[in-house]
Amino acid sequence: MVGASPLFVQKVRTENPEKKIEIWFQDEVRIGQQGTLTDVWAPKGSRPTAVKQTEYDWVYIFGAVNPVNGKSSAVITPTVNTDYMNHHLRFISEEAGKDVHVVLVLDQAGWHIAKQLVVPKNISLLHLPAYSPELNPIERLWAYMKSHYLSNRIYKNYEEIFNAGTVAWNNITSEMFCSICNTEWIKHEN
């Protein structure tokens, strides 16, 4: 179904005829002491309480997912910047493998478009239009992780936040990556 491919994917496929083309989605999420409140089940008419912190420790999860085969790559960092993005790109490249060329769909954050960005030869970046997070299916993964593992909690310190992020990511199976980040058009591409 090459004819149904987005033009960018067709171009990458033409430029890399010896490689398998995979489409991955990438983004970052911040988790920390400011927390996320979510809905909870409670008896009708009751008003359940939830904790909300006001401290300022957090971590970022750089995540990338291939929703067709469930492969993923993640790194947890204290901040977001071009150096960490370079590390993440290298990890994605290694996870995908030498026989694969990745079309990496991501937003236009400053560290995604920086001049110092080092993009591995087996990755082509496809930037989404500005202010369009709804076009990136990995956003659904962040919502799922927050609602199932990371919300309505108090974290004592940075280490606890880091560990919670690690546990949350590691609880997502490859089948869940495929389900949560599923997007119909990509099934014809990978």
DOGUVEX-300098 format. One line per field, with one value per residue: residue number from 1; z negated, y negated, x negated of N, C-alpha, C in turn. Coordinates in steps of 0.1 Angstrom, whole numbers, plus 5000, padded with zeros to 4 digits. Example, Ala and Ser with C-alpha at 12.3 -4.5 7.8 and 13.67 -1.06 7.14 Angstrom:
BEGIN
n <- c(1:2);
n.z <- c(4922:4929);
n.y <- c(5057:5022);
n.x <- c(4868:4872);
ca.z <- c(4922:4929);
ca.y <- c(5045:5011);
ca.x <- c(4877:4863);
c.z <- c(4922:4921);
c.y <- c(5033:5000);
c.x <- c(4868:4871);
This chain:
BEGIN
n <- c(1:2:3:4:5:6:7:8:9:10:11:12:13:14:15:16:17:18:19:20:21:22:23:24:25:26:27:28:29:30:31:32:33:34:35:36:37:38:39:40:41:42:43:44:45:46:47:48:49:50:51:52:53:54:55:56:57:58:59:60:61:62:63:64:65:66:67:68:69:70:71:72:73:74:75:76:77:78:79:80:81:82:83:84:85:86:87:88:89:90:91:92:93:94:95:96:97:98:99:100:101:102:103:104:105:106:107:108:109:110:111:112:113:114:115:116:117:118:119:120:121:122:123:124:125:126:127:128:129:130:131:132:133:134:135:136:137:138:139:140:141:142:143:144:145:146:147:148:149:150:151:152:153:154:155:156:157:158:159:160:161:162:163:164:165:166:167:168:169:170:171:172:173:174:175:176:177:178:179:180:181:182:183:184:185:186:187:188:189:190);
n.z <- c(5000:5008:5021:5004:4985:4963:4979:4969:4957:4980:4994:4977:4978:5005:5005:4989:4998:4991:4965:4939:4932:4904:4884:4857:4827:4808:4777:4747:4712:4682:4648:4614:4582:4582:4594:4606:4607:4608:4618:4595:4584:4563:4536:4545:4541:4523:4514:4523:4511:4523:4525:4529:4539:4533:4537:4557:4572:4600:4628:4662:4687:4716:4742:4768:4792:4812:4826:4840:4837:4811:4800:4780:4765:4739:4717:4686:4673:4656:4666:4697:4727:4755:4753:4738:4756:4778:4767:4764:4791:4800:4785:4795:4821:4818:4806:4826:4846:4870:4895:4900:4908:4892:4892:4873:4856:4842:4820:4822:4802:4787:4783:4801:4826:4825:4836:4827:4826:4830:4853:4858:4886:4893:4888:4896:4891:4885:4882:4863:4869:4852:4819:4818:4802:4802:4825:4820:4811:4788:4767:4756:4743:4722:4708:4700:4683:4663:4652:4643:4629:4618:4607:4580:4559:4535:4535:4519:4526:4552:4560:4554:4572:4596:4595:4595:4620:4636:4628:4637:4666:4671:4665:4687:4713:4744:4759:4748:4755:4783:4784:4769:4783:4808:4842:4870:4898:4897:4898:4924:4930:4916);
n.y <- c(5012:4987:4965:4953:4942:4916:4888:4882:4906:4923:4911:4915:4943:4947:4936:4954:4982:5007:5011:5020:5001:4984:4969:4948:4932:4903:4886:4865:4866:4850:4859:4857:4840:4821:4834:4853:4852:4875:4889:4908:4939:4938:4939:4928:4894:4890:4873:4879:4875:4863:4863:4836:4823:4796:4793:4792:4812:4832:4856:4864:4884:4896:4909:4935:4952:4980:4986:5008:5031:5031:5024:5004:4975:4958:4932:4919:4887:4858:4834:4817:4815:4808:4826:4848:4856:4864:4886:4902:4905:4921:4944:4952:4958:4979:4998:5002:5014:5024:5031:5016:4986:4958:4938:4912:4898:4867:4838:4802:4794:4774:4788:4808:4798:4785:4772:4786:4812:4846:4868:4902:4922:4941:4930:4908:4877:4867:4840:4828:4806:4774:4771:4793:4817:4838:4852:4870:4902:4912:4895:4905:4927:4914:4903:4927:4939:4920:4920:4947:4953:4931:4910:4891:4894:4891:4880:4885:4876:4869:4894:4912:4903:4908:4937:4943:4935:4953:4978:4974:4971:4996:5013:5013:5033:5048:5054:5037:5012:5014:5014:4990:4970:4973:4965:4961:4957:4964:4992:5001:4993:5003);
n.x <- c(4992:4981:4990:5008:4994:4981:4965:4939:4931:4931:4910:4888:4888:4881:4855:4842:4840:4831:4837:4859:4888:4899:4923:4922:4933:4925:4920:4920:4926:4934:4931:4939:4937:4957:4978:5007:5041:5068:5099:5118:5134:5162:5187:5219:5227:5207:5176:5147:5113:5082:5046:5024:4994:4970:4944:4913:4899:4891:4891:4883:4897:4884:4898:4903:4922:4931:4960:4968:4952:4947:4922:4900:4885:4870:4859:4851:4848:4834:4841:4851:4833:4811:4789:4798:4818:4803:4790:4813:4822:4801:4805:4830:4823:4805:4823:4842:4826:4800:4810:4832:4849:4860:4888:4893:4918:4925:4929:4923:4905:4879:4855:4858:4854:4830:4799:4777:4785:4780:4787:4791:4780:4800:4824:4851:4865:4898:4915:4943:4971:4970:4983:5001:5007:5025:5022:5002:4998:4985:4991:5014:5004:4990:5012:5025:5005:5002:5029:5031:5008:4994:5008:5025:5008:4981:4948:4917:4892:4867:4856:4877:4896:4883:4880:4908:4915:4899:4910:4936:4933:4921:4942:4958:4966:4954:4977:4995:4984:4988:5016:5025:5012:5021:5027:5046:5037:5010:5007:5004:4979:4956);
ca.z <- c(5000:5008:5026:4993:4975:4963:4988:4963:4956:4993:4997:4969:4983:5017:5002:4981:5004:4985:4951:4935:4927:4892:4879:4842:4821:4797:4769:4733:4702:4669:4637:4602:4569:4585:4595:4615:4600:4617:4613:4587:4581:4549:4535:4550:4531:4514:4519:4519:4511:4530:4521:4540:4534:4538:4539:4571:4578:4611:4638:4675:4694:4730:4747:4782:4793:4825:4822:4848:4832:4796:4796:4774:4760:4729:4708:4676:4671:4646:4674:4711:4735:4767:4750:4735:4768:4786:4761:4767:4805:4801:4779:4805:4833:4813:4804:4839:4853:4882:4908:4900:4909:4884:4893:4860:4855:4829:4820:4826:4790:4790:4783:4813:4838:4822:4845:4821:4826:4838:4857:4864:4900:4896:4883:4902:4882:4891:4871:4864:4869:4839:4811:4822:4795:4805:4836:4816:4802:4775:4757:4750:4733:4710:4700:4694:4673:4652:4646:4637:4620:4613:4601:4567:4551:4529:4537:4509:4532:4566:4562:4554:4585:4606:4593:4599:4635:4641:4626:4647:4679:4672:4664:4700:4721:4758:4764:4744:4764:4796:4782:4765:4793:4821:4851:4882:4910:4896:4900:4937:4933:4910);
ca.y <- c(5000:4976:4953:4948:4937:4902:4886:4883:4920:4927:4905:4923:4957:4946:4933:4965:4994:5019:5011:5020:4988:4985:4956:4947:4919:4899:4874:4865:4863:4846:4864:4852:4837:4813:4845:4853:4857:4882:4894:4921:4944:4935:4940:4916:4884:4887:4864:4884:4865:4867:4855:4827:4817:4783:4792:4790:4822:4840:4862:4864:4896:4895:4922:4937:4964:4984:4992:5020:5043:5029:5020:4991:4970:4948:4928:4910:4877:4847:4822:4819:4807:4815:4837:4860:4860:4871:4900:4910:4909:4932:4956:4956:4963:4993:5007:5005:5024:5019:5034:5008:4972:4953:4925:4908:4887:4860:4824:4793:4788:4768:4799:4817:4791:4778:4774:4796:4825:4856:4878:4913:4924:4949:4923:4896:4870:4861:4831:4825:4791:4768:4771:4804:4830:4848:4860:4879:4912:4914:4887:4914:4935:4906:4903:4940:4941:4911:4924:4960:4956:4920:4899:4892:4899:4881:4885:4879:4870:4872:4908:4918:4900:4916:4951:4945:4934:4965:4988:4971:4975:5011:5021:5013:5044:5044:5055:5024:5001:5015:5010:4976:4960:4977:4956:4970:4956:4970:5006:5003:4988:5011);
ca.x <- c(5000:4972:4997:5016:4984:4978:4954:4926:4927:4927:4897:4878:4887:4873:4841:4836:4847:4825:4841:4873:4892:4908:4928:4922:4938:4917:4924:4915:4936:4929:4939:4933:4944:4969:4987:5018:5053:5076:5112:5118:5147:5166:5201:5227:5229:5195:5166:5134:5102:5070:5035:5018:4982:4967:4929:4910:4890:4897:4883:4889:4895:4883:4903:4906:4930:4935:4973:4971:4946:4945:4908:4901:4872:4872:4848:4856:4838:4838:4846:4851:4824:4806:4780:4806:4825:4793:4789:4825:4821:4791:4811:4840:4816:4801:4835:4847:4817:4793:4817:4844:4848:4871:4894:4897:4928:4924:4933:4912:4898:4866:4845:4861:4851:4818:4788:4767:4791:4773:4797:4785:4783:4811:4836:4855:4874:4910:4921:4957:4974:4970:4996:5010:5004:5035:5017:4991:5005:4978:4998:5024:4996:4988:5024:5027:4995:5006:5041:5030:4996:4986:5016:5030:4997:4971:4934:4908:4880:4864:4854:4890:4902:4875:4885:4922:4915:4894:4920:4948:4929:4918:4954:4964:4961:4954:4991:5002:4979:4995:5030:5027:5007:5026:5033:5051:5029:4996:5007:5000:4966:4945);
c.z <- c(5000:5013:5015:4983:4975:4972:4982:4961:4969:4997:4989:4974:4996:5015:4994:4986:4997:4971:4950:4928:4915:4888:4864:4839:4809:4790:4755:4724:4689:4658:4624:4591:4571:4588:4605:4607:4611:4610:4605:4585:4566:4548:4539:4538:4522:4521:4515:4520:4518:4526:4533:4533:4540:4539:4554:4577:4589:4619:4651:4680:4709:4735:4762:4783:4808:4822:4830:4842:4817:4791:4790:4769:4750:4721:4698:4672:4661:4653:4688:4718:4747:4764:4747:4747:4777:4780:4765:4781:4807:4796:4789:4816:4829:4812:4817:4847:4865:4895:4909:4901:4902:4889:4879:4860:4842:4831:4823:4813:4794:4791:4795:4826:4836:4833:4840:4821:4835:4841:4863:4878:4903:4890:4892:4893:4890:4881:4874:4864:4854:4832:4815:4815:4798:4817:4832:4806:4789:4764:4749:4739:4721:4701:4693:4682:4660:4645:4639:4628:4613:4607:4587:4557:4545:4531:4527:4515:4546:4569:4562:4567:4596:4606:4598:4614:4641:4640:4636:4661:4681:4670:4677:4709:4736:4764:4760:4752:4777:4795:4779:4776:4807:4830:4865:4894:4909:4899:4914:4940:4928:4916);
c.y <- c(4988:4963:4946:4941:4922:4900:4887:4897:4926:4923:4913:4937:4957:4944:4945:4978:5007:5021:5014:5007:4990:4971:4956:4933:4916:4887:4876:4861:4859:4852:4859:4848:4828:4823:4843:4859:4863:4885:4907:4926:4942:4936:4927:4907:4881:4878:4870:4873:4871:4858:4847:4821:4804:4782:4793:4799:4829:4847:4861:4878:4893:4909:4923:4951:4967:4992:5004:5032:5042:5026:5006:4987:4959:4945:4918:4900:4866:4835:4826:4810:4815:4827:4850:4865:4868:4885:4908:4914:4921:4945:4961:4963:4978:5002:5011:5016:5018:5022:5025:4994:4967:4940:4921:4896:4880:4845:4815:4786:4784:4778:4809:4811:4783:4781:4784:4810:4834:4867:4890:4915:4932:4943:4910:4890:4865:4853:4828:4810:4786:4769:4781:4817:4841:4857:4870:4890:4916:4906:4896:4923:4927:4905:4916:4942:4932:4916:4938:4961:4943:4909:4902:4898:4887:4888:4878:4871:4874:4887:4916:4916:4908:4931:4953:4944:4947:4976:4986:4976:4990:5019:5021:5024:5040:5045:5042:5012:5002:5010:4996:4967:4964:4965:4963:4969:4963:4985:5010:5000:4997:5025);
c.x <- c(4991:4980:5005:5007:4984:4966:4941:4922:4924:4913:4886:4877:4879:4859:4834:4842:4843:4830:4856:4877:4902:4911:4929:4927:4930:4922:4918:4927:4929:4938:4932:4942:4956:4981:4999:5030:5062:5089:5110:5132:5150:5181:5208:5229:5217:5185:5152:5123:5090:5058:5030:5006:4979:4951:4926:4899:4898:4887:4890:4887:4895:4887:4905:4912:4932:4948:4977:4965:4943:4931:4909:4887:4876:4860:4855:4845:4843:4843:4847:4841:4819:4797:4788:4814:4815:4791:4801:4826:4812:4798:4822:4834:4811:4812:4841:4839:4811:4800:4830:4841:4861:4875:4900:4906:4927:4928:4921:4906:4884:4855:4847:4856:4837:4807:4778:4773:4783:4782:4790:4789:4795:4824:4838:4866:4886:4917:4936:4959:4974:4984:5006:5007:5013:5031:5006:4997:4998:4984:5008:5017:4994:5000:5027:5017:4998:5018:5040:5018:4991:4995:5021:5020:4988:4957:4925:4897:4878:4863:4867:4897:4896:4880:4899:4923:4910:4904:4932:4944:4927:4931:4962:4958:4961:4968:4998:4997:4987:5010:5032:5023:5011:5031:5035:5041:5016:4996:5002:4986:4955:4945);
